[in-house]
Every structure is written in C-alpha cells, then in structure tokens.
C-alpha cells in the first residue's frame, strides 16, 4: 500500500515518543526521529503528494507516474497566482515550459538544482521510472489555482523533437 507517513503520528510502543533517536525503515526509506520539533515525512507511492503545510506554502513529493511517461504525455498545467519550485532528487527528468506567447523551453534536470516555474507558465515533466522531485508551492495550489489543458499536436511534435534520446517514447 502506498502512503505518506508523518512521523509525529507514528506510534512507538503504543504511544508517540520524541525523547530518543530511533532509526526506522519504511519500504526502503530510512527515517530518523531526532528530537522534539523535528518532523520527518516521506512518500513512496506514484504521483504527487503534499506532505508539509504552513499557513501560506506547502512541500510535496512528486514521484514517477504514468502521466510522466513521454508516450502518455498530453497535458500541461499552470498556476495563475504562484510560482512552483522543482528540485529533482533522483532519476532522470525533463522539465519543459510554454509561455502564452508560444515560447518553449526544455531543460534536462540535474539532481539538487532548484528550478522555479513562474506563475502563469504552462509546464510539465517527463521522468524515468523511479524519479522523484521535491515541489514547493503556495498552499493548496493543487486544490485551486491550477489550470490544465491538453497539448496541441504542434506542441507535442515540438516537444518530442527536442527530447533527449533517453526520454523518447519507445
């Protein structure tokens, strides 16, 4: 079963404890509980999962999902009122954007680099199986303030013509 797991709600010995350090493993993900005031989150399922929320921002993990496969790619999205930050953790990925004026950009993402997609920019990602991103954006952007549209045949053809060899559809 895929699930997120805030460690602050993890029960150890029938109750939650933060008084000691304990190393745990959940489906291959190492987790360490350190001390009061430190929360650790993870997500090993497919797709997008917001995990940490403040009053005005959130942090999510975006793992590979079928929609990120180049053979299935067909939609782009934009966030009208906020930027969206992407940081590739692992795997190979392409982040691409389109402006309303039709300007196209594509970058083969490098792990650990911060990519900021500005508000109102159409964008999407293509990834290898096992790829994972950290996403930082305005709180609840995934619930409202996001527009999606299908790519035009011309946009899809332009994208496919510029993809690196590893990202070409099989």
C-alpha positions in Angstrom: 0.0 0.0 0.0 1.3 3.5 -0.9 1.1 6.0 1.9 2.6 9.1 3.3 3.8 8.9 6.9 4.2 11.9 9.2 6.4 10.5 11.9 4.9 12.7 14.5 1.9 10.4 14.4 3.9 7.2 14.3 3.2 5.1 17.4 6.2 3.5 19.1 5.3 1.1 21.8 1.7 2.3 21.8 2.5 6.0 22.2 4.3 8.7 20.3 7.7 9.4 21.6 10.3 12.0 20.7 12.7 11.6 23.6 15.2 9.4 21.9 16.7 8.7 18.5 15.3 5.7 16.7 16.1 4.6 13.1 13.2 3.0 11.2 12.7 1.8 7.7 9.5 2.0 5.6 9.7 0.3 2.2 13.4 1.0 1.9 13.2 4.6 3.1 15.4 5.4 6.1 13.8 7.6 8.7 15.3 9.1 11.9 13.4 10.6 14.8 15.7 13.0 16.4 14.1 15.3 19.0 11.1 17.4 19.8 10.5 19.9 17.0 11.7 17.7 14.1 9.3 16.0 11.8 10.2 13.7 9.0 8.0 12.9 6.1 8.2 10.6 3.0 6.2 9.4 0.1 7.0 6.3 -1.9 3.8 6.0 -4.0 3.2 7.1 -7.5 2.4 10.7 -8.3 2.0 13.9 -6.3 1.6 14.1 -2.5 1.7 17.3 -0.4 3.4 16.5 2.9 4.3 19.7 4.9 2.0 22.7 5.2 2.4 26.1 6.6 -0.1 28.9 6.5 0.9 30.0 3.0 3.2 27.3 1.5 3.5 23.6 1.1 6.1 21.0 0.3 5.2 17.9 -1.8 6.9 14.9 -3.3 6.2 14.1 -7.0 7.3 10.6 -7.9 7.1 9.0 -11.3 3.6 8.3 -12.5 2.3 7.1 -15.9 1.4 10.6 -16.9 5.2 11.5 -16.8 6.0 8.9 -19.5 6.7 10.5 -22.9 4.4 8.0 -24.7 1.4 9.2 -22.5 2.2 12.8 -22.1 -0.6 15.0 -23.3 -1.4 17.7 -20.7 0.3 20.8 -19.3 -0.6 22.9 -16.3 -0.1 26.3 -14.9 -0.6 28.1 -11.6 -2.0 31.5 -12.1 -1.2 33.0 -8.7 2.0 31.4 -7.7 5.4 30.1 -8.7 6.2 26.4 -8.4 9.7 25.2 -7.4 11.0 21.8 -8.6 14.1 20.0 -7.1 15.0 16.6 -8.7 16.0 14.2 -6.0 16.8 11.1 -8.1 16.3 9.7 -11.6 16.3 11.4 -14.9 13.8 14.1 -15.9 13.0 16.8 -18.3 11.1 19.9 -17.2 9.5 21.9 -20.0 7.6 25.2 -20.2 5.5 27.2 -22.7 4.6 30.8 -22.4 1.3 32.2 -23.6 3.3 33.8 -26.4 4.3 30.3 -27.6 7.9 30.4 -26.3 9.1 26.9 -25.5 11.9 25.9 -23.1 13.2 22.5 -22.1 15.8 21.5 -19.5 17.2 18.1 -18.7 17.0 18.4 -14.9 20.0 17.8 -12.7 19.6 16.4 -9.1 19.9 19.1 -6.4 19.3 22.1 -8.7 16.4 24.4 -7.9 14.1 25.1 -10.9 11.4 27.9 -10.5 8.5 27.9 -12.9 7.0 31.4 -12.6 3.3 32.0 -12.2 1.2 31.6 -15.3 3.7 29.5 -17.2 2.4 26.3 -18.8 4.7 23.3 -17.7 5.1 19.6 -17.2 7.7 16.9 -16.6 8.9 13.7 -18.2 10.7 11.3 -16.0 12.2 7.8 -15.8 10.6 5.2 -13.6 11.9 5.8 -10.1 12.4 9.5 -10.5 11.4 11.8 -7.6 11.0 15.6 -7.2 10.5 17.9 -4.2 7.9 20.5 -5.0 7.5 23.8 -3.1 4.5 26.0 -3.9 1.7 28.1 -2.4 -0.5 26.2 0.0 -3.4 24.3 -1.6 -2.3 25.1 -5.2 -3.1 21.5 -6.1 -6.7 22.1 -5.0 -7.3 25.5 -6.6 -5.4 28.0 -8.8 -4.2 25.3 -11.2 -5.4 25.2 -14.8 -4.8 22.2 -17.1 -5.1 21.9 -20.8 -4.2 19.3 -23.5 -1.1 19.9 -25.5 -1.8 20.8 -29.2 -0.5 18.4 -31.8 2.1 21.1 -32.8 3.3 21.4 -29.2 3.6 17.7 -28.8 5.6 17.4 -32.0 7.9 20.2 -31.0 8.5 18.6 -27.6 9.1 15.1 -28.9 11.6 16.6 -31.4 13.7 18.2 -28.7 13.7 15.4 -26.1 17.0 13.7 -25.2 17.4 10.1 -26.5 16.6 8.5 -23.1 13.2 10.4 -23.0 12.0 9.4 -26.5 8.8 7.3 -26.5 9.5 3.6 -27.1 
